[in-house]
């Protein structure tokens, strides 16, 4: 996967973190992404599945 850590905005001692994970199979591609927003106390997860004929 791909991991990225961002600097602190000043409100919270830790910065945001993003993680992107991909998985391939013979007929589809799965992409999952996780993003944190410490200043807003939020976590976002998105998932995309691409299916091939």
C-alpha positions in Angstrom: 0.0 0.0 0.0 0.9 3.7 -0.1 1.2 5.5 3.2 1.5 9.3 3.5 1.8 11.3 6.8 1.2 15.0 6.8 2.5 17.7 9.1 0.5 19.1 12.0 -1.7 22.1 11.4 -1.0 23.4 14.8 -4.3 22.6 16.5 -3.5 18.9 17.1 0.0 17.5 17.9 -0.3 14.9 15.1 -0.9 15.4 11.4 -3.2 13.7 9.0 -2.5 10.2 7.6 -3.6 8.7 4.3 -3.3 5.0 3.3 -4.2 3.6 -0.1 -4.4 -0.1 -0.7 -4.9 -1.9 -4.0 -5.7 -5.5 -4.7 -5.9 -7.1 -8.2 -7.6 -10.3 -9.3 -8.1 -11.7 -12.7 -11.4 -9.9 -13.3 -11.4 -6.9 -11.0 -9.3 -4.2 -9.3 -10.1 -3.1 -5.7 -8.9 0.3 -4.4 -9.4 1.2 -0.7 -8.4 4.6 0.7 -8.3 5.7 4.4 -7.8 9.4 5.3 -7.7 10.9 8.7 -8.6 14.5 9.6 -7.4 15.0 13.2 -8.6 18.7 13.5 -12.1 17.5 12.7 -11.9 14.2 14.6 -12.9 12.4 11.3 -11.9 9.3 9.4 -13.0 8.7 5.8 -12.9 5.3 4.1 -13.6 5.0 0.4 -13.7 1.8 -1.7 -13.8 1.4 -5.5 -14.2 -1.9 -7.3 -13.5 -1.9 -11.1 -14.8 -5.1 -12.8 -13.6 -6.1 -16.2 -15.7 -8.1 -18.7 
